[in-house]
Amino acid sequence: MKTLIDKFNRVLENRVRLGIMSLLAVTDAMDFNTMKRHLDVTDGNLATHVAVLESNRYVRVRKEFVGRKPQTTYEITPTGRQAFASHINALEQFIRESRKE
């Protein structure tokens, strides 16, 4: 079992970061307020976790003005999609193996 746990992605072990990646894996992009509402987190909490994902190149952040209001939108990168898929596969494998015991 230890070798299975070693396959987990430490960046994605946090529930908020896993939630961000889960949301972005099923949509083209999501704006800050929508993501914050789905995850039920504060502005600062979301910004902190997105920064970690961005520094690992898992998420792309786009800032623009819509009318006169700033809007921040997030997208999953190909690197992020691969990391997310590998992490989910490792979790599923761990669950399958633990049921056998």
Number of C-alpha atoms within 10 A of each C-alpha: 9 7 8 14 12 10 16 19 16 9 16 19 11 11 11 17 20 18 15 24 23 16 18 20 17 9 10 10 17 18 15 17 15 11 19 17 10 11 16 12 13 12 11 9 13 19 14 13 18 22 17 15 22 18 11 12 14 22 23 17 18 12 11 11 9 9 7 7 7 9 14 14 16 20 22 27 17 12 13 21 17 13 18 22 15 15 20 18 14 18 17 13 15 18 12 11 12 10 7 6 5
